[in-house]
Amino acid sequence: MAAQEALDAAWERWFQAEGLTPLRLTCEALSEDPKRVLAQVLSALDLDPERARSVALPVRARGAGA
């Protein structure tokens, strides 16, 4: 766990040194509302987030992720 924390801290220092704000996404948010997360990614890339509305989502099998 300490190695992961050190890696996370190194990334945070790099982002700060570069003057960047990372886009933070979670698996939970992606699973809950994939189109909203896609819209966030598109927006962060200076693309039209409205395009996320037209993306067809894959059909999840029953019990998937359980």
HELIX and SHEET records of a PDB file:
HELIX    1   1 ALA A    2  GLU A   18  1                                  17    
HELIX    2   2 CYS A   27  GLU A   32  1                                   6    
HELIX    3   3 PRO A   34  ALA A   44  1                                  11    
HELIX    4   4 PRO A   49  SER A   54  5                                   6    
END                                                                             
